[in-house]
Amino acid sequence: MDLVFEKKFSAALSITSNAIIIILKFVAGFLSGSISIISEAIHSLSDVLASILTFFAVMRSSEPADKAHPFGHGKYEDMSGFIEGGLIIFAALYIIFEAVKKLFYGNVAEINSTLGIYVMLFSVFANYLVSSYLFYVAKKSESVSLYADAQHLRTDIYSSFGVMLGLVLIKITGLAVLDPIIAMLVAFFILKTGFSISKETLNNLLDGTLPEEDLEQIKNIITNFKNRGVLEYKNLKTRRVGAEKDIEITLIFPEDMTILECHKICDEIEDLIDEKLGKTDVLIHPEPYCDREKCIKRA
């Protein structure tokens, strides 16, 4: 299956599954009177909005570079992931607000938990299948937005499972006060995930450097070429743009090496970096070594 088509299909699948789940949760929440189920419905609503954003981002980021965007459209994926993180945070804060309001200022009435248990169970299985597929496609395509969407759905699995267990406890004990407490616990878990996604994607949007393990691999590759003439490196710059990793390096070669020899070594280094890191755009600038006295004389 074509990778671009598979990315679009997975994003569309996420939208469809979320739309079905959100309707079921809202219906179950209002019929049962459970704030924890309604909170889950709000969480799923943010999932739908995030999935739509992901679909848009995947469509745009798949477009080739053009005159207006000579470096491509990869940033759309990072932007989508950042907005998704914000939606998760907003949903969590709203759930906390509603739970606190019901716990301290409302009446915690008896709720009918049976319908909610079945809906939560369906949500857990459906989101597990869809998120697993999204993780698979995201890893294969190195898609930031699909990964964020999959992570979003994975939090929905944990939160839905937590709500389901809470509803089972309410059914057994009859303590309806557990309902808003469970909603708050779920919200704090969601909040943590939202901040994590926002932090990672914001780093990409601001052209933050690649992770330390990627930098170490680049440095090790360069070090292995010292016996081939690479004297040192400088001005190592890295960033991530969507699924692609941009890398710039200046390599210092002996002044008596030919351009052809330097070019061949640069090509080998570029190929090795791409092999180790995957989907890279490496730009290497070779410079001749020149000690201070020689450079002053030539000037």
N, C-alpha and C positions, 0 to 999 in steps of 0.2 A: 504493500500500500504506500502511495506517495506520502512523504513526510508532511508536506504542507497540508494536504487533504486530511491526514490523520489528526493534525493539530486542530484544524477547523471542526472536524467531526467530534473530537473529544470536548471541545468548548461548547458545541451545540448540545451534546449529550448532557453536559453539566447543567445547562440552562433548563432543559426539559425535565430532568429528574428533580431539580430544585423547585420548579414550578408546581409539580405534582405534590411534593412533600409539604410545601408551604400551605397549600390549600387544605390538606388533611390536618395539619397541626392547628391552623386557625379554627377549623370546624370543631376539632376535638377540644381545643382550649375553651371556646365559648360554650360548648355543650356541657363540659365538665365543670367550668368555673375555676379552672386551675391557672394561676399566674405563671407557674413554671412551664406549662405547655405553651401558653401565649408568648412567654419569653423565648421559647424555642422557635416559635413561629416567626418572631421578629428577627431572631438570629438567621433563620432560613431565608427571610426576606432580604437580608444583607447578602446572603449567599447568591440569590438570584441576580441582584444588582452587580455583584462582583463577577458572576459568570458572564453577564452581558458585556461588562467591561473587558473581560478576558477575551471573549469572542471578537470584539472590536480590535483589541490590541493585537491578537494573532493575525487578523486580516490585514491590518496596517503594517505590522512588522515583517510580514512575508513579502511585501512589495520590494522590488529592487531599488537601489539608489537612483535618484534622479537629479535634475538640475537644482531643484529647491532643497533637496536633502542628499548632498553628495556622499555623506557618511552612512546612508541607509536610514531605516526607520526603526531600528532596534530599541530606541528609547521609549517607544510606545509600550513595550512590555514592562519596562521598569516603572513607567508612570501608572500603568494599570495595577501593578502589584502594590504600589504605594497607596493608591486610592482604596484598594481592597483592604489593606491594613487599617486605613482610617475608618472604613465602614464597619470592620470588626470591632474597633474601639468604641465607635458610636453606639453600636448595638449593645455592647456589654454595659456601657454607662446607662443606657436607657433601661435595660433589664434591672440593674441595681436600683435605679430611681423608682421604678414601678414596684419592685419587691419591698423596698423600704417603706414606701407609701402604704402598701397593703398591710405590712407587718405592724406598723406603729399608728397608722391613722385610719385604717379600714377594718372591716370585719372579716376575720379569717373563718369563713363559713365551711361547712362540710362540702367536700367535693366528690364527684363521681370519677374515680380514677381508672376504671376498667377500660374505657375507650381510649384514654390517653396511653395506657400501657401498650396496647396493640399498635397504635400509631407510632409510638416511639420505637418499638421493636422493628417495624417496617422501615422506619427512617434509618436505623442503625445498619441494617443489611443493605439497603439501597445505596446509602452514602459510602459504605465500605467498598462495594463493587465499583462505583463510579470513581471514587477517589483513587483506588488502586490503579485503575486504567489511566487516570490523569497523571499519576506519578510515573507510570511506565512511559507514557508519551513525552512527559516533561523531561525525563532523564535522557531519553533517546534523542530529543530535539534540543535539549538544553534551554528550554523555554522558561523564563522567569515567571511570566504571568500564569502559565499552566501550573507551575509548581506552587505558586501562591494560592491558586484556586483549589488545587488538590489539598493543600495544607488547611485551607479554609473549610473544606468539606470534612477533613479528618477531625477538626475541632468539633464539628457538628456531630460526628459519631460519638465522641467522648461525652459531649454535653447531653445528647439524646439518651445515651446509656445511663448517665447519671440521673437524669430526670425520670427515666423509667424505673430505676431502682428506688428512687424517692417515692414514686407513685405506688410501688409495691409496698413500701414501708407504711405509707399512709393508709393503704387498704387493710394492712394487717393490724396496725395500731389504732387507726382512727384519728391520729393527731394531724389535723389539717394545717396546723401552724408550721409543719415541716415544708409545706409547699413554697412559701416565699423564701425560706432559708435555703432550700435547694436551688431556687432560682438565682440567689446571690452567689452561691458557691460556683455555679456554672458560669456566671458572668465574670467572676474573677479569673477563671481559667481561660475564658475567651479573650479577656483583656490582655493577658500575658502573650497570647499568640499574635494578637493585633499589633502590639508594640514590636514584637520580634520581626514580623514581616515588614512593617514600616521602616524599621531601622536598616534592614538589609537593602531594601529597594531605594531608600533615600540616599544611601551610600553610593549606589550605582548612578542615580540621577545627578549627584554632585561630583561625578567622576572620581569617586574614591578608589584607592588602589585595590588590587586583587588580594585575596587572602594570603597570609604569610606562607602557607604550604606551597602555593603556586609560585610565589617569589623565590622560595628556596629551590624549587625544581629548575627555574630559569637560571639561577646563579650556578647550580651544580652542572647544568649543561654547558654553560660558558666556561666554567673551570676545567672541564674535561677537554677543552680545545686549546689549553695553554701550551701543550706540547706540539700544536700545529701552527703556532704563531700568534695566537691571541694573547697580548701582553696584559691587558686589563679591560674593564668596562666602566662606563660612567653614564650618568643621565638615564638610568632605568626608570621608565614611566609605564604604568599599567592602568587599565580601567576596564570596566565591563559595559558593553552596550547591548542590551537584550541578551541573546544567546552567544554573542561574539565577545572575545577578549582581545582588546587592543593593547599591543606591547611595542614600546619604542626603546631602542638600546643604541648606545654609541660604543663601538669596539675599537680598541687601539691596537694597531698592527705595526711591525717593524717597517721602517721607512723604505727598505729595499725590496719589500714584497710587491709583486705586480698586482694591478687591479684585478686581473683574472683570478689569481690565487685568493685574494681577499673575498671576491665575489662568490667563489665556490664554497669557501668556509661559511660565509654568511647564509648561503642557501641551505647548507647542511644543518646549521643551528636553527634556522627557521623551521625546517622540516621536523627536527627533533622536538622543538617546543610545541608545534602543532600536534605531534603524535602524543606527547605527554599531557597537554592541557586541553586539547580538542577545540575546534572552531576558533582559531586565532587569526588575527591580522597583525603580523610581525613586521616592523620596519626597523632595519638595522643600518646605522650610519657608520661606515668605516673611516677611521682617521689614522694618519701615520704618526708614529712616535717621534717626538722631537724634543731633545733635551734643551734646557734653558739657553745655554750658550749658543748652540747652533741656530736656534730660533731667532735670537737677538741679532746674530751676524747676517742671517738671511733677510731680516727686516731692514 
